[in-house]
Amino acid sequence: MKNRNPKGNGNGEGSTMDGPKPMTMKKKKNMNRLGGSGTGLSLQAFVNAKSTSNHYNPALIKKKKEFYKNAKYVNKYKKSLKQQNQGKNSLPSAQRTIEDENEDINGSRANNMNKKKKKNGSQSLRQVYEKQWEEKEKARMEREAAMQAKKEQREKAEAQRKVERKEMFKKTRHGQPVMKYRIQHLLQSIQGSSSASS
């Protein structure tokens, strides 16, 4: 294929092939990109060449997620252990040692008192719980009764509207509306508005 170049005089002189750029030009651009020639790399060029702009690393993300998940499980486990220990040992260790001495001295009397206290506490908690449950149950029943009353009232009003609508749309055999029901409706609405205003 001929390369048409305006510089050429037609006999093939001056025409150049478009090929790869000379190595010297590439070398020059690379040197300039890396911080100039003769002095080596500048600090900024070195940092730019080494750093990656893409911070997305799925392996690191997975590792972090796993770490946080494990930490969460460890915290839950510690909390559950602490709650179990509180259930068993409700008193601090210093008071427990004093009570142990009292048990040795007084025998089972102190132990029986502790059991009575626990029973009384659980009974009072049970009473409070039952009282709250009864109050909630009572409130629920009242709500259900109110909802039932509203539902019945709504159904009654809907049935009445249906009947009135049926009467209002009645027609004579010639296709004219029956005026009897329309006049009754107007009379009722006038009476209702007059009674409401006085």
C-alpha positions in Angstrom: 0.0 0.0 0.0 1.3 3.4 -0.9 1.7 6.0 1.8 0.7 9.4 0.5 2.8 12.1 2.1 2.7 15.8 0.8 6.4 16.1 1.6 7.3 13.4 -0.9 8.1 14.3 -4.5 6.6 11.3 -6.0 9.6 9.1 -6.6 9.5 7.5 -3.1 11.8 9.9 -1.3 10.5 11.4 1.9 7.8 8.8 2.4 8.1 7.0 5.8 6.5 3.9 7.1 4.3 4.3 10.2 5.9 1.8 12.5 6.8 1.7 16.1 8.3 4.8 17.6 12.0 4.9 18.0 13.3 3.5 21.4 14.8 6.8 22.3 11.4 8.5 22.5 9.9 5.8 24.7 12.9 5.8 26.9 12.7 9.6 27.3 9.0 9.5 28.3 9.6 6.7 30.8 12.4 8.6 32.4 10.3 11.8 32.6 7.5 9.8 34.1 9.7 8.3 36.8 11.2 11.6 37.9 13.6 13.0 35.3 16.9 11.9 33.8 20.3 11.4 35.4 19.2 11.8 39.1 17.4 8.5 39.6 13.9 8.3 41.0 12.4 11.2 42.9 10.7 10.4 46.2 7.3 11.3 44.8 7.8 9.2 41.7 8.9 6.2 43.8 5.8 6.5 46.0 3.5 6.8 43.0 5.1 3.9 41.3 4.8 1.6 44.4 1.4 2.6 45.6 -1.8 1.0 44.2 -4.9 3.1 43.9 -7.2 0.1 44.2 -7.7 -0.7 47.9 -10.3 -3.5 47.2 -8.9 -6.7 48.5 -11.6 -9.4 49.0 -9.3 -11.6 51.2 -8.7 -8.8 53.7 -12.4 -7.9 53.8 -13.3 -11.6 54.4 -10.7 -11.7 57.2 -12.1 -8.6 58.9 -15.6 -9.9 58.7 -14.6 -13.2 60.2 -12.7 -11.4 63.0 -15.7 -9.2 63.9 -18.0 -12.2 63.8 -15.7 -14.2 66.1 -15.4 -11.2 68.5 -19.2 -11.0 68.6 -19.5 -14.6 69.5 -16.9 -14.3 72.2 -18.7 -11.3 73.8 -22.0 -13.2 73.8 -20.3 -16.2 75.4 -18.7 -14.0 78.1 -22.0 -12.3 78.8 -23.8 -15.6 79.2 -21.1 -16.9 81.6 -21.4 -13.7 83.6 -25.2 -14.1 83.9 -24.8 -17.7 84.9 -22.3 -16.8 87.6 -24.5 -14.0 88.9 -27.4 -16.5 89.2 -25.2 -18.8 91.3 -23.2 -16.3 93.2 -25.4 -13.3 93.9 -23.2 -12.1 96.7 -19.6 -10.8 96.5 -16.9 -13.2 97.6 -16.2 -11.4 100.9 -19.8 -11.7 102.0 -19.9 -15.3 100.9 -17.0 -16.2 103.2 -18.8 -14.5 106.1 -22.0 -16.5 105.4 -20.0 -19.7 105.1 -18.7 -19.1 108.6 -22.2 -18.4 109.8 -23.4 -21.6 108.3 -20.7 -23.5 110.1 -21.7 -21.9 113.4 -25.5 -21.8 113.1 -25.8 -24.9 111.0 -28.8 -25.1 108.7 -30.7 -22.2 110.3 -29.1 -19.6 108.1 -29.5 -21.8 105.1 -33.3 -22.1 105.8 -33.6 -18.3 106.1 -31.9 -17.8 102.7 -34.3 -20.3 101.1 -37.3 -18.5 102.6 -36.0 -15.2 101.3 -35.6 -16.7 97.8 -39.1 -18.2 97.9 -40.6 -14.9 99.0 -38.8 -13.1 96.3 -39.9 -15.5 93.6 -43.5 -15.4 94.9 -43.6 -11.7 94.8 -42.2 -11.7 91.3 -44.8 -14.2 90.3 -47.6 -12.1 91.8 -46.3 -9.0 89.9 -46.1 -11.0 86.7 -49.6 -12.4 87.1 -51.0 -8.9 87.9 -49.4 -7.5 84.8 -50.6 -10.4 82.7 -54.2 -9.8 84.0 -54.0 -6.1 83.2 -52.8 -6.8 79.7 -55.5 -9.4 79.2 -58.2 -7.0 80.5 -57.0 -4.3 78.1 -57.0 -6.8 75.2 -60.5 -7.8 75.9 -61.7 -4.2 76.1 -60.0 -3.5 72.7 -61.6 -6.5 71.2 -65.1 -5.5 72.5 -64.6 -2.0 71.1 -63.5 -3.4 67.8 -66.5 -5.7 67.7 -68.9 -2.9 68.5 -67.4 -0.7 65.7 -67.7 -3.6 63.3 -71.3 -4.2 64.1 -72.1 -0.5 63.8 -70.3 -0.3 60.4 -72.2 -3.4 59.1 -75.5 -1.9 60.3 -74.8 1.5 58.6 -73.7 -0.3 55.4 -76.9 -2.3 55.2 -79.0 0.8 55.7 -77.1 2.6 53.0 -77.6 -0.3 50.7 -81.4 -0.2 51.3 -81.5 3.6 50.8 -79.5 3.3 47.6 -81.8 0.6 46.2 -84.8 2.9 47.0 -83.2 5.9 45.4 -82.4 4.1 42.2 -86.0 2.8 41.7 -87.6 3.8 38.5 -91.1 3.9 37.0 -91.9 1.7 34.0 -91.3 4.8 31.8 -87.7 5.1 33.2 -88.4 8.1 35.5 -87.1 8.1 39.1 -89.6 7.4 41.8 -89.8 10.7 43.7 -91.4 9.3 46.9 -88.1 8.0 48.2 -86.1 11.0 47.1 -88.5 13.4 48.9 -88.4 11.2 52.0 -84.6 11.4 52.0 -84.6 15.2 51.6 -87.1 15.5 54.4 -85.0 13.3 56.8 -81.9 15.3 56.0 -83.6 18.6 56.7 -85.1 17.3 59.9 -81.6 16.0 60.9 -79.9 19.3 60.2 -82.6 21.3 62.1 -82.4 19.0 65.1 -78.6 19.3 65.1 -78.6 23.1 64.9 -81.1 23.6 67.8 
